[in-house]
């Protein structure tokens, strides 16, 4: 799935494998930086925890906002 294919009422976030910190990102800014057609799974190596700095084995998470 690409950033462009993600429905507008979904938010995108990351979960740290080391400290289990969760945080949401601005998906529109991410699309501007890497391109709307970037595959979300291919961006996993670029995830970095803002709490502990871990860059390994982090995962994406999605959530729905009220429409």
Backbone as CSV, one residue per row, in Angstrom:
resi,resn,N_x,N_y,N_z,CA_x,CA_y,CA_z,C_x,C_y,C_z
1,UNK,0.841,-1.166,0.000,0.000,0.000,0.000,0.895,1.242,0.000
2,UNK,0.503,2.230,-0.776,1.265,3.476,-0.847,0.597,4.543,0.007
3,UNK,1.290,5.638,0.222,0.717,6.748,0.981,-0.519,7.299,0.278
4,UNK,-0.513,7.316,-1.048,-1.651,7.819,-1.813,-2.870,6.913,-1.661
5,UNK,-2.664,5.632,-1.437,-3.769,4.685,-1.309,-4.385,4.677,0.084
6,UNK,-3.729,5.259,1.055,-4.245,5.307,2.419,-5.416,6.285,2.464
7,UNK,-6.566,5.809,2.902,-7.766,6.654,2.938,-7.543,7.884,3.809
8,UNK,-8.232,8.962,3.490,-8.026,10.234,4.179,-8.392,10.190,5.655
9,UNK,-9.272,9.289,6.059,-9.696,9.235,7.460,-8.821,8.303,8.309
10,UNK,-7.664,7.921,7.778,-6.703,7.137,8.542,-5.495,7.990,8.902
11,UNK,-4.972,7.753,10.095,-3.737,8.407,10.526,-2.648,7.338,10.559
12,UNK,-1.424,7.783,10.444,-0.288,6.871,10.365,0.647,7.154,11.531
13,UNK,1.095,6.102,12.173,1.998,6.266,13.301,3.006,5.138,13.357
14,UNK,3.898,5.240,14.314,4.915,4.215,14.494,4.939,3.725,15.929
15,UNK,5.387,2.489,16.107,5.507,1.892,17.435,6.928,1.372,17.590
16,UNK,7.565,1.766,18.678,8.943,1.372,18.956,8.981,-0.040,19.539
17,UNK,9.898,-0.844,19.031,10.037,-2.213,19.537,10.819,-2.267,20.851
18,UNK,11.589,-1.226,21.143,12.421,-1.226,22.351,11.657,-0.722,23.578
19,UNK,11.029,0.438,23.461,10.370,1.037,24.633,8.845,1.066,24.509
20,UNK,8.306,0.571,23.417,6.872,0.483,23.131,6.209,1.868,23.055
21,UNK,7.000,2.892,22.819,6.460,4.240,22.617,5.681,4.264,21.307
22,UNK,4.550,4.975,21.309,3.744,5.118,20.097,3.631,6.593,19.768
23,UNK,3.709,6.907,18.495,3.574,8.292,18.071,3.029,8.368,16.661
24,UNK,2.235,9.396,16.407,1.657,9.586,15.082,2.444,10.632,14.323
25,UNK,2.451,10.495,13.011,3.207,11.411,12.164,2.251,12.162,11.245
26,UNK,2.732,13.239,10.689,1.974,13.999,9.701,2.144,13.297,8.358
27,UNK,1.158,12.539,7.969,1.268,11.740,6.746,1.367,12.591,5.496
28,UNK,0.817,13.800,5.541,0.866,14.695,4.378,2.288,15.237,4.194
29,UNK,2.955,15.531,5.300,4.353,15.979,5.236,5.246,14.825,4.769
30,UNK,4.975,13.627,5.260,5.738,12.460,4.831,5.584,12.244,3.325
31,UNK,4.368,12.367,2.820,4.123,12.203,1.380,4.854,13.273,0.577
32,UNK,4.932,14.476,1.121,5.647,15.551,0.436,7.142,15.234,0.354
33,UNK,7.677,14.655,1.417,9.115,14.364,1.468,9.531,13.159,0.632
34,UNK,8.753,12.087,0.701,9.169,10.846,0.034,8.363,10.537,-1.221
35,UNK,7.301,11.277,-1.460,6.450,11.037,-2.626,5.187,10.289,-2.242
36,UNK,4.095,10.667,-2.867,2.797,10.054,-2.558,2.751,8.575,-2.906
37,UNK,3.584,8.161,-3.842,3.536,6.778,-4.302,4.580,5.891,-3.624
38,UNK,5.142,6.374,-2.524,6.087,5.561,-1.748,5.315,4.452,-1.028
39,UNK,5.868,3.260,-1.053,5.246,2.121,-0.374,5.500,2.264,1.128
40,UNK,4.428,2.196,1.903,4.521,2.418,3.351,5.473,1.411,4.006
41,UNK,5.372,0.145,3.640,6.232,-0.887,4.239,7.711,-0.644,3.941
42,UNK,8.009,-0.024,2.813,9.402,0.235,2.446,10.028,1.330,3.307
43,UNK,9.201,2.086,4.030,9.701,3.175,4.865,10.018,2.738,6.296
44,UNK,9.772,1.481,6.631,10.020,0.985,7.995,11.461,1.222,8.452
45,UNK,12.479,0.986,7.615,13.855,1.225,8.082,14.131,2.685,8.458
46,UNK,13.294,3.603,8.028,13.504,5.019,8.333,12.827,5.457,9.632
47,UNK,12.029,4.565,10.242,11.348,4.920,11.489,12.357,5.025,12.626
48,UNK,12.266,6.110,13.391,13.126,6.306,14.556,12.254,6.752,15.714
49,UNK,12.411,6.132,16.864,11.629,6.471,18.051,12.050,7.841,18.572
50,UNK,11.071,8.697,18.840,11.382,10.027,19.369,11.639,9.990,20.870
51,UNK,11.305,8.876,21.527,11.534,8.769,22.966,12.925,8.217,23.289
52,UNK,13.312,7.122,22.637,14.591,6.482,22.980,15.611,6.482,21.839
53,UNK,15.202,6.858,20.638,16.122,6.920,19.509,16.316,5.608,18.760
54,UNK,15.618,4.554,19.162,15.746,3.248,18.518,15.366,3.326,17.034
55,UNK,16.167,2.679,16.186,15.876,2.639,14.750,15.655,1.222,14.243
56,UNK,15.696,0.236,15.115,15.592,-1.151,14.665,14.276,-1.807,15.032
57,UNK,13.703,-2.505,14.064,12.527,-3.339,14.302,11.269,-2.569,14.702
58,UNK,11.152,-1.316,14.341,9.946,-0.554,14.633,8.864,-0.909,13.617
59,UNK,7.616,-0.625,13.955,6.505,-0.991,13.076,5.570,0.187,12.856
60,UNK,4.840,0.122,11.753,3.799,1.108,11.467,2.526,0.722,12.188
61,UNK,1.703,1.689,12.461,0.354,1.441,12.954,-0.558,2.466,12.295
62,UNK,-1.797,2.090,12.111,-2.774,3.006,11.532,-3.942,3.123,12.489
63,UNK,-4.629,4.225,12.397,-5.808,4.451,13.206,-6.830,5.218,12.395
64,UNK,-8.060,5.087,12.779,-9.148,5.774,12.102,-9.557,6.999,12.893
65,UNK,-9.760,8.095,12.198,-10.300,9.278,12.855,-11.779,9.361,12.526
66,UNK,-12.529,10.067,13.347,-13.961,10.200,13.099,-14.191,10.997,11.835
67,UNK,-15.114,10.546,11.044,-15.428,11.225,9.791,-16.560,12.187,9.970
